[in-house]
Amino acid sequence: MRKIMVKILGIAVLLITIFLPNTCAFANEEKTSWKQLAPMPTSSWILQTEVVDGKIYTIAGLGDSDYSTPISPTEVYDSSTDTWATLASMPTPRWGFETEVIDGKIYGIGGWGIGGTPVTSTEVYDPSTDTWTVLAPMSVAQGDDFQTEVIDGKIYAIGSDGTCTSSTGVYDPSTDTWTILSAMPTARTAFQTEVINGKIYVLGGYSGSAHNSDMKPLSSTEVYDPSTDTWTTLPPLITPRCFFQTEVIDGKIYALGGWNVNVWDSEGKTLSSIEVYDPSTNTWTTLAPMSTTRCWLQTEVIDGEIYAIGGEGIIDGIDYTPISSTEVYDPSTDTWTTLASMSKSKCFLFNSEVIDKVIYAIDECSFESYAVNTSSPNNRVIFRYN
């Protein structure tokens, strides 16, 4: 599930993009395309999404473009019928928050509330009863560009309250309690986390103050061991980066895209580079770059390949341009393949989910469709025409 800092965007209709399964009518065609699906009932952005029992739940977000109106709707999309249903609203309107699923229930954590202030509230949604329950509040407010991970049924919340922080806490659903843990060695925001063998790896991000010249991308990598409540500093990323994405394949962490200059530098620089960290050797290795520079992208793993979707990048010499392209990386050959572009660009704060090898890309711009063809020679994507 994946998290980036907020900037002002116009509000458009929120739509979904989907990778269709390989049971389509044209399963032997080596082609890709996209299809628009039913729009969400409520237009919103900087929301959160989760998948439970094969359905996509969208939760809360912003109802405008000036950060002043957090909203609280909960809606669910059923891909089998291409329909949406409106559910019970979240008790606390919020945006820039995190969600995790434990035992089929969706936990909503932190974020920003009315007036743009960080909130400490924790709430849980039970799809079986369509009810939200208010839980114990966080020990420290966290919102926008912090990260959460689940280990052994507990939720770990790390980092930002909209600024660069090092706070770490854990929520135990069995006791409904939050506990403050050892702080990260490096304060940061706009970073990424992954879990391997019960440990949380924290990568990149930026240091400094938001919107100021001291904002600098980080290369630092650190790992947290819940069994000892200790942090260990690891070899840094080869390229400092923030607003990037990570995925885990075969116990290795892949870092893709992002920015590697002062975040508010007018010239900027988005990245096409990717690198991989191997915990067994404690080393980073540079891999073949994407064909397109991307920050604020989304990534998903299907059949051991990484799909890079949308974002912002350098197009015709202009940086921070919304991107509609999609490409896929094969770790076994260290190669990228360009796929069909989306009908509309997706950039900045869109979400993605996977159901049965179908990728749903959710943003305020469009809602389309897409599928992995496991029978094709190159195991690429095809389109189901309806």
N, C-alpha and C positions, 0 to 999 in steps of 0.2 A: 501497500500500500502503500505512496510516495509524495513531497512536502517542500514548498518553496515560498520565499517571501512575497508579500503582496505588492502590487502596483495598481494604479487606477486603470480600469478597463471599462468599456461600455458594456451594458448588459444586453445580451441577445438571448434568443431561445436556447435552452439547454437541450442537447441532443445526444444520442449514443452511437458509437461505432462498433461494429462487431465482426469478428473473424468467423466465418461460417464453417461448420464441420464438413468433413470430407464425404458426406452422404448426399451431396448435391447432384443436380441433374447433369451438370457438366464436369463431373469429377475427373475426367481424363484430359480436360483442357489445361494447358500450361499458361494460365493467365491470372491476373489479379484485378480486382475492381472493388468498389465500395458501394454500399447501399444505405440510403437514409431510412431510419426507423421512426417509430412513434416518439414524439417529444415528451419531455417531462411535464407534468401538470404545472409545476411551479418553476419559474425562471429564477435561477440562483447561481452563484459561483463561490469559489473557495469553500465548497461543501466537502463532505466525506462520503465515501462509498465502501460497502462491504458486500461479500457474497455469502449467503446462508441458504443451504438446501437448493442451490441452483438458481437463486433469484438475486438480483442486484438491489440493494437498499441504498438510497441516497438520503443524506441527513443534513439538515440545517444549512448554513452558509450565509452569504450576503445577498440582500435583495436589491442593492443598488451599487453604484460604482464609486462612492465616496467614503466607504467604510463606516457609515453611520447607522445602517439598518441591518443588524444581524437578524436572521429569521430562524425558525425552528421546525419546518415541515419534515416529515419522514414519508418517503414514497418508495414503492417497490416496483421493479420491472420484471415481467415474466416473458422471457424470450420465446417460449413455446407459443404464445398468443400475441406477441408484440403489443402488450398492453401494460399500462401503469395503474396502480391503485394507491390511493391516499390513506396513510396510516395515522396513528396517534402522534401528535407533535412532541418533540423533545421539550422537556420542562424549561430548559434554559436556552434562549436563542444564542447562537455563537457562530463564529467562523475561525479559521486558522487553528482548528483543534485536531485531535487525533482520535482514531477509533481502532479497536481490536475486537476480535471474536474469540470467545471462550465458551465451550459447551453450547454452541448455537445461539449465544446471546451477544449483543453488540454493546460494547462499552464506549461511551463518549467521554473524552478527557480534556480538560483545560480549554485553551483557545482564548478568543477575544469576545467580550460581551458588548452590551449597549454602552456607548460612549468611548469605545476603543480601549477599554481597560482589560488586562488579563483576568481570567476567571479561574477559580480553583475547583469548581464543581465537577463532580464525576457522576455520570448517570448511565443506567443500563437499560437496553431495550430487549424485551422477550418477544420474538416473532410469534410464538405459540399462543400468546395471550394478547398481543398487540398493546402492550403496556410498557411505560417507562417507569423506572424506580430511581429515586435520588439516593446516592451513596455518600460515603464519607468524602469530604473535600480533600484535595491535594494539600500536602504540607507546604508546598511552594507553588505559586502561580506559574504556569507555563503556557505559552501561546505563540503560534506562528513560528515555523521552522524548528520546533523541537521534534524529537522522535520517540516512538514507543516500540517496544518489542515484548513478546510473550515467551517466558521460559518457565516450565513446570507449573503452568496455570497461574502465574503471576505476571503483572504488567509493569514493565520498567519504563520510566519516563526520564528522558535525558535532554538537558540543554535548555535552549532558548526560551525567554519570555518576551521575544521581540528584539532583544539585545543579545550580545554574546555572553552567555553564562555557562557555568560548569556544573550546575546542580543535577543531581541524580536521585530519583526516588523510586519506590516500588509499592504497588498496590496488591494486596492479597484478598481476593474475593471471598475466601473462606472465613475471614475474620472482619472483612469490610474495614481495613485499616491501611493507611499510607505510612511508610517509613522512609526517613531520609537516609541516603547511603553516601559512601565516599564520593567526593566530587571528581569530575574529570580533571586530568592534569591541565588540559588546554580548554579555556573558555572559547565557545564558538557558536555559530548559528549557520543555517543553510547547509548542513552537513548530511551525511548518510550513515545508516547503521545496518548491520547484518548480523545474524546469529549463526555460528558454527560450533558444533559440539558443546552447546550450553554456555557459550561465551559471546558477549556483545562486542562487535568490532565497530569503532567509530572512525569515520574517514572524512578528511577535507573540511569544507565549509569556509567561513571567513571569520576574521577577527576584526576588532575595532568597533566603531560606532556607526549605527545605521545612517545612511545618507551623508556620511562625512568622508573626507579624503583619506582617513586612516583605515578604511575598510580594505582589507587585504585577503585574498584567497589563501587558504592553508593547504599544506601538504601533509600535516601531521596525521598519524594513524595510531590509535590507542585501543586497547582491549580491556574489557571489564569481566572479571570472574566473580559471578554471584556467590560461589561457594566460599570465597574468602573475603568478599567485599573489597577487592583490590583492583587497581588499574596498572597496566603495563604499557610503556611506550614502545612502539614497533617502528620498523623502517618507514620513512615517509613515502607518500605518493611520489612518483617520478615528476608529475606535473601538478602543481597546486591547482585546486579547482573547487568551485562552489556551484550550487544550483545544477548539480549533475545527477546521474542515476547509478545505482549499483544493482547487480544480480549475483546470485550464487549458483554455480554449476560444479558438481563433483567436488565440493568442499573448497572451491576457490572463489574469490571475490573479484568480479569484473566491475571496473569503474569507467563510465562512459560520459563523454561530453562535458558540458558545464562552461564556466568562465574561469579565466586564469589571470585577470588583471584587476586593477581597482574597480570595484563593482560599478561605481558611478562615473568612470572615465568615459568621456564623450566618444572616444574612439573605440573603446571596449575591445574585447576579443572573445568570441565563442570558440569552443574547441570541437574538433572532430576526433581527437585522440582517444584511445582506450588503453587501459592497462589492467593487469591481473595480479592479484596477491595470492600467494600460495602459503598458507600457514605452516605446512610441513617443512618448508625451506626458509620461511620468514623472508621472502623476497618478492619484489615487484618486477614485472616484465612488461615492456611495451609491446602492443599488438598492432595489427593492421588498423588504420583509422577508418572511421565512417566516411562515406562519400560526401556527407553534408555536415557542416558544423552545427552543433545543437546545444543549447542550454534549455532548461525547463522542459525537457523532453519526458516522455514516458517510455518504459521498457517492460517487456514481458518475456518469460521463457516458455517455449513450447518445444517438446521433443529435443531438449538439449541445445536449442538455438535461441539467440537473443534478438527480439524484434524491437527496433528503435522507431518511435512514432512521434511525429510532430515536433513541437518546440519552437525555439527561435534561433536564428543563425544568420550567417552572412550570405545574402542573395544579391547577385549583381553588384557586389562591392559594398552593399549596405548592411551593416550589422543590426542585430535585434529584429530581423524581419520574420514574421510568422511563417512557419513551414508546414506544408501539407504532405511532404514525402514520408515514405516508410521504407526501411531497409532491414535486412536480417543478417546476423553474424553467425557463422559456423565455427565453433572453437576447434573442431577437428582438422580444419583446413586453414584456419586463420584468414578467412575471406568474408567479405561483405557482398550481398546481392541486393540491388535496388528493386523495390517492389512498386506497385501502382501507388500513385499519390491519392490522398483523400480528396473528396470533392471540395472541402473547405479546410483551410489551415487551422491547426490546433496549437495553441501556444499558451504558456503561462497559466499554471494552476488548473490544468485539466487532469482528470483521473483515468485510470484504466483498470479493468478487471478481466479475468479469464474464466470462461465456463466451457468445458468440453472442447478445448482448443479453439474457442471463439473469443477474440479480444474485443472488449467493449471499451471504447474511448469516449469519455464523458466530459463535455465542456459546455461553455455558453454559446458555442458556434454551430455545432453540427452533430448528427447522429446517423451513423452509416453502418456498412457490414462487410465481412472479410473472413477466409477460412483456410486452415492448413490442410494441404493435400498430401497425405502420407503415401499415396499410391503413385505420385508423380516421380519422375526420375530424380528431380532435385529437391523433393520434399518441400515444395514452395506453396504459395498461397493461391487459391482459386476463388471464384465468385459464384454464388448460387443466384441464378436469375429467377425471379418470381413472376 
